[in-house]
Amino acid sequence: MVKIRIDYAKCDGTDKLCVEICPFSIFRDKKSAKPTVVNEKDCILCRTCQVNCPAQAIEISV
């Protein structure tokens, strides 16, 4: 089972690139908050979010 963790100490929530680039809508953008993981079970382990996160705040494990 895939586990996606966002390190909120690193994530400043301004870019939210993970929300935009995820092909399976794993993340949700709350208006004035940091992104949250909402569809973890749909993750295909492409790691696009992890590789492209400017804050390096996303960690994916299996």
C-alpha distances in whole Angstrom, upper triangle without the diagonal:
4,7,10,13,17,19,22,25,24,24,27,26,29,27,24,24,20,21,23,22,18,19,16,17,14,17,20,23,25,29,30,27,24,21,18,14,15,12,9,8,10,9,10,10,14,15,18,17,17,20,22,22,25,25,22,20,16,14,11,8,6
4,7,10,13,16,19,22,21,20,24,23,25,24,21,20,16,18,20,18,15,16,14,15,12,14,17,20,23,26,27,24,21,18,15,12,13,11,7,7,9,7,8,8,11,11,14,14,13,16,18,18,22,21,18,16,13,10,7,6,5
4,7,10,13,16,18,18,17,21,20,23,22,19,19,15,17,20,18,15,17,15,15,11,13,16,19,21,24,25,21,18,16,13,10,12,11,7,9,11,9,11,10,13,12,15,13,12,16,18,17,20,19,16,14,10,8,6,5,6
4,7,10,12,15,15,14,17,16,19,18,15,15,12,13,16,15,13,15,13,13,9,10,13,16,18,21,21,18,15,12,10,7,10,10,7,10,11,9,11,10,12,10,12,10,9,13,15,13,16,15,13,10,7,6,5,7,9
4,6,9,12,12,11,15,14,18,17,15,15,12,14,17,17,15,18,16,15,12,11,14,15,17,20,20,16,13,11,9,8,11,12,10,13,15,12,15,13,15,12,14,11,10,14,15,12,15,13,11,8,6,5,6,8,11
4,6,9,8,7,11,11,14,14,12,13,10,12,16,16,14,18,17,15,12,10,12,13,14,17,17,13,10,9,8,8,12,14,12,16,17,14,17,15,16,13,14,10,9,13,13,10,12,10,9,5,5,6,9,12,15
4,5,6,6,10,11,14,14,13,15,13,15,18,18,18,21,21,19,16,14,15,16,16,19,17,14,11,11,11,12,15,17,16,19,20,18,20,18,19,15,16,13,11,14,15,11,12,9,8,5,6,8,11,14,17
4,5,5,7,8,12,13,12,14,13,15,18,19,18,22,21,19,17,14,14,14,14,16,14,11,8,9,10,12,15,18,17,21,22,20,23,21,21,18,18,15,14,17,16,12,13,10,10,7,9,11,14,17,20
4,6,8,10,13,15,15,17,16,18,21,21,21,25,25,23,20,17,18,17,17,19,16,13,11,13,14,16,19,22,20,24,25,23,25,23,24,20,20,17,15,18,17,14,13,10,11,8,11,13,16,19,22
4,6,9,11,12,13,14,14,16,19,19,19,23,23,21,19,17,18,17,17,19,17,14,11,12,14,16,19,21,20,24,24,22,24,21,21,18,18,14,13,15,14,10,10,6,7,5,9,12,15,18,22
4,5,8,9,9,11,11,13,15,16,17,20,21,18,16,13,14,13,14,15,13,11,7,9,11,13,17,19,18,22,22,20,22,20,20,17,16,13,12,14,13,9,9,6,8,6,8,12,15,18,22
4,6,8,9,11,12,14,16,17,18,22,22,20,18,15,15,13,13,14,11,9,7,10,12,15,19,21,21,25,25,23,25,23,23,20,19,15,15,17,15,11,10,8,11,9,12,16,19,22,25
4,6,6,9,10,11,13,15,16,19,20,17,16,12,12,9,10,10,8,7,4,7,10,13,16,19,19,23,22,21,23,22,22,19,17,14,15,16,14,11,11,9,12,10,12,16,18,22,25
4,6,9,11,11,12,15,16,20,21,18,18,14,13,10,11,11,9,9,8,9,13,16,19,21,22,25,24,23,25,24,23,20,18,15,16,17,14,11,10,10,13,13,15,18,21,24,28
4,5,8,9,9,11,14,17,18,16,16,13,13,10,13,12,12,11,9,10,13,15,18,20,20,24,23,21,23,21,20,17,15,12,13,14,11,9,8,9,12,12,13,17,19,23,26
4,5,6,7,9,11,14,15,12,12,9,9,7,10,11,11,10,7,6,10,12,14,16,17,20,19,17,19,19,17,15,13,10,12,13,10,8,9,10,12,11,11,15,17,20,23
4,5,5,6,8,12,14,12,12,10,11,10,13,14,15,14,11,9,12,13,15,16,17,20,18,16,18,17,15,13,10,7,10,11,8,7,8,10,11,11,11,15,16,20,22
4,5,5,6,10,11,9,9,7,9,9,13,15,15,14,11,8,10,10,12,13,13,16,15,12,14,13,12,10,8,5,8,10,8,7,10,11,11,10,9,12,13,16,19
4,6,6,9,10,7,7,5,6,6,10,12,14,12,10,7,9,9,11,12,13,16,14,13,15,15,14,13,11,8,11,13,11,10,13,14,14,13,12,15,15,19,21
4,6,8,10,8,10,9,9,9,13,14,16,15,13,11,13,13,14,14,16,18,16,15,16,16,14,14,11,9,13,14,11,11,13,15,16,15,14,17,17,21,23
4,6,9,8,10,10,12,12,16,17,19,18,15,13,14,14,15,14,15,17,15,13,13,13,11,10,7,7,10,11,9,10,13,15,15,15,13,16,15,19,21
4,6,6,7,7,10,12,16,18,20,18,15,12,13,11,12,11,11,13,11,9,10,11,9,9,7,6,10,11,10,11,14,16,15,15,12,14,13,16,18
4,6,8,10,12,15,18,20,22,21,19,15,15,14,14,12,12,13,10,9,9,11,9,11,9,10,13,14,13,15,18,20,19,19,16,17,15,18,19
4,6,9,11,14,17,20,22,20,18,15,14,11,11,8,9,10,7,7,8,11,10,12,11,11,14,16,15,16,20,21,20,19,16,17,15,17,17
4,5,7,10,13,16,18,17,15,11,11,9,8,7,9,11,8,9,11,13,13,13,12,11,14,16,15,15,19,20,19,17,15,16,15,18,19
4,7,10,13,16,18,16,14,10,8,6,6,5,6,8,7,7,10,11,12,11,11,10,12,15,15,14,18,18,17,15,12,13,12,14,15
4,7,10,13,14,12,10,6,5,5,6,7,8,11,11,10,13,14,14,13,12,9,12,15,14,13,16,16,15,13,11,13,13,16,18
4,6,9,12,10,9,6,5,6,6,9,11,14,13,13,17,17,18,16,16,13,15,18,17,15,17,17,18,15,14,16,16,19,21
4,6,8,7,7,5,7,9,10,12,15,18,17,17,20,20,20,18,17,14,16,19,17,15,16,16,18,15,15,18,19,22,24
4,6,5,7,6,8,11,11,14,17,20,19,20,23,23,23,22,20,17,19,22,20,17,19,18,20,17,17,20,21,24,26
4,6,8,9,11,15,15,18,20,23,23,23,26,26,26,24,22,19,22,24,21,19,20,19,21,19,20,23,24,27,30
4,7,9,12,16,17,20,22,25,25,24,28,27,27,25,23,20,22,24,21,18,19,18,20,18,19,22,24,27,30
4,7,9,13,14,18,19,22,22,22,25,25,25,22,21,18,19,22,19,16,17,16,18,15,16,19,21,24,27
4,7,10,13,16,16,20,20,19,22,21,21,19,18,14,15,18,16,13,14,12,14,11,12,15,17,21,23
4,7,9,12,13,17,16,16,19,18,18,16,15,12,13,16,14,12,14,13,14,11,11,14,15,18,21
4,6,9,10,14,14,14,17,17,18,16,16,12,14,17,16,14,16,15,15,12,11,13,14,16,19
4,6,6,10,11,10,14,14,15,14,14,11,13,16,16,14,17,16,15,13,10,12,11,14,15
4,6,9,9,10,14,15,17,16,16,14,16,19,19,17,20,20,19,16,14,15,14,16,17
4,5,6,7,11,13,14,14,15,14,15,19,19,18,21,21,20,18,15,15,13,15,15
4,5,6,9,10,13,12,14,13,14,17,18,17,21,20,18,16,13,12,10,11,11
4,6,8,10,13,14,16,15,16,19,20,20,24,24,22,19,16,15,12,12,11
4,6,9,11,13,14,14,15,18,19,19,23,23,21,20,16,16,13,14,13
4,6,8,9,11,11,12,14,16,16,20,20,18,17,13,13,10,11,11
4,6,8,10,11,13,14,16,17,21,22,19,19,15,14,11,11,11
4,5,8,10,10,11,14,15,18,19,16,16,12,11,8,9,9
4,5,8,9,9,11,13,17,18,16,16,13,12,10,12,12
4,5,5,6,8,10,14,15,12,12,9,9,7,10,12
4,6,5,6,8,12,14,12,13,10,11,10,13,15
4,6,5,6,10,11,9,10,7,9,9,13,15
4,6,6,9,10,7,8,5,6,7,11,14
4,6,8,10,8,10,8,9,10,13,16
4,6,9,8,10,9,12,13,16,19
4,5,5,7,7,10,12,16,19
4,6,8,10,13,15,19,22
4,5,8,11,15,18,22
4,6,8,11,14,18
4,7,10,13,17
4,7,10,14
4,7,10
4,7
4
